[in-house]
């Protein structure tokens, strides 16, 4: 079974731009969660989607948004990029909920200049 | 607020040694605890999941235990090898986290040949 895939793997953007990241979960998994990883803050939860609905959201500004499609694939969008948004963005999938075992993708490394 | 602490932050051991990584959490209402491994610049690999009804899990040379009453989990690695060098992260799920993972900052392990 293929694992979680994320595209693109690397992105370089400038301040003020916006970016869209994509995540394809493991086949059959319906829950997709997004996390941000930085050296200072570690891994922090962004949001979780299940059956195309946002089920939970972490403590991030409204510039961070996401959505999930009927095939469970998910995208996250960051608008008006700031230098502090530079991070590794990780997507995780699980069969039903965030409390099931979660499987992570390789991440998207975003650099904001 | 659920907090997860990992001690030590870094550990260097000679090959062949048995070692223990520690994880403590403030919320005793934790019901799942998952251990991950992260190689530099990569995503997270799930190692072990301990669910609410369990006290420990084993996979190969790895054994993880969970003691909810003391708010602690340990990851035991037997006969360490250079290939075990990575950052090990524990993450808990509780009602307060609304079913999503709260991560510790990790223990960076280096196994010297």
Interface residues (C-beta under 8 A of the other chain):
Chain A: X4 X6 X33 X35 X42 X43 X44 X45 X48 X55 X56 X58 X88 X90 X92 X97 X98 X99 X101 X102 X103 X104 X105 X106 X107 X109
Chain B: X31 X32 X34 X36 X41 X42 X43 X44 X45 X46 X49 X89 X91 X93 X97 X98 X99 X100 X101 X102 X103 X104 X105 X106
